[in-house]
Amino acid sequence: MKLNPPKQITWWIALALGAIGLVANLVSIPVLSGLAFWLVLAGLVLLVLG
């Protein structure tokens, strides 16, 4: 299995999702607080697939 680093845009999107999920977990944001775990998970899955 050949492993390649993710493309730069994939990295930035995954980083943004993870950061938003982390902030949503630490600060009470009504819209995002319930989705914090899923945002971080989506960022990690994006990195694994990208």
Residue pairs with C-beta under 8 A, 6 or more apart in sequence:
6 14
6 47
6 50
7 50
10 46
10 47
10 50
11 47
11 50
13 43
13 46
14 43
14 44
14 46
14 47
14 50
15 43
16 43
17 39
17 40
17 42
17 43
17 46
18 39
18 40
18 43
18 44
20 32
20 39
21 32
21 35
21 36
21 37
21 38
21 39
21 40
21 41
21 43
22 36
22 40
23 29
23 32
24 32
24 33
24 35
24 36
24 39
25 33
25 36
25 37
25 40
32 39
